[in-house]
């Protein structure tokens, strides 16, 4: 393993010999996305010689969304935070290498979007929820959150997840499309790292090209369905 210093103590980074970059987000609380956390996560993606990315949350919380205290500082601060968060999610979802998230607990609002930015999402079983509660709280979803929801979620659950602010348990989130697998909480980090390690063995150029084509075709299909 090789470690790289992080600009934020809530974010730790290490790279395995197989080229898997394991990033752990743990602020000791609800794992909110504030400006320092977003900057640290973005900086982690600059690590050289990465073959796959694995993001792991803290027990009970994967990410509770944007830091409301920072959002309340003013319109400029709220807009800047959202813009930075969306840029991070877009960077992850467009990453040329495989990405895996270990959903360790609540993934709400921007936290749910962050989870959906990953190619593979493995959730820990437990008493928590995943989803977009924004509309119920008088806030609109960001363009990036909406795009990721359209691309990743089941058409059967999409409108309920977005327009009804429905929240899903780990078990129901599989059917909705928020996650791909649910495992015991003690196994979620190991399962995510193992999946990332397996994907890291795939030829990078082939994976990158196929992922780009898949994203392109999904977008084309979604545009046709939405305009029908």
Secondary structure, DSSP 4 states (H G I P E B T S, - for coil): -EE---SSTTEEEEE-TTSEEEEEE--SSS--B-HHHHHHHHHHTT-SS-SEEEEE-BTEEEE--B-HHHHTT-HHHHHHHHHHHHHHHHHHHT-SSEEEEEE-EEEETHHHHHHHTSSEEEEE-SS--EE--TGGGT-PPPHHHHHHHHHHS-HHHHHHHHHS--EE-HHHHHHHTS-SEEE-GGGHHHHHHHHHHHHTTS-HHHHHHHHHHHHHHHHHHHHHHHH-
